[in-house]
Amino acid sequence: MEGATTQSAPFEPTRVSFYDNGQCIGASPIHTYHPDLGILSQAYVSWVPAGVGTHTFTARQGSSSVSWTVTVSAAAAGSTPAVQPAQPACDAAQTGSAGF
């Protein structure tokens, strides 16, 4: 899974924290790529679903956030389960704003 796209200003936190159903998945610094092409910044984490069903994701930068929902189906019989990779911990509540 890849994360949210956001605009960042110097006074805003420079990391985005990602949550699955309220549980921290991990955090990522904001990376800026090709502003001349309209791609201002990106933050991302890897995610392996812990179970089937509905998952509500939230990406939070400071006091701003965006959420989306996905539905996970069961893996094919006999598949090897993937393991959630270790990632940086989510940030504590911060102040600021972001243009998600």
Order of alpha helices (4+ residues) and beta strands (2+ residues): beta-beta-beta-beta
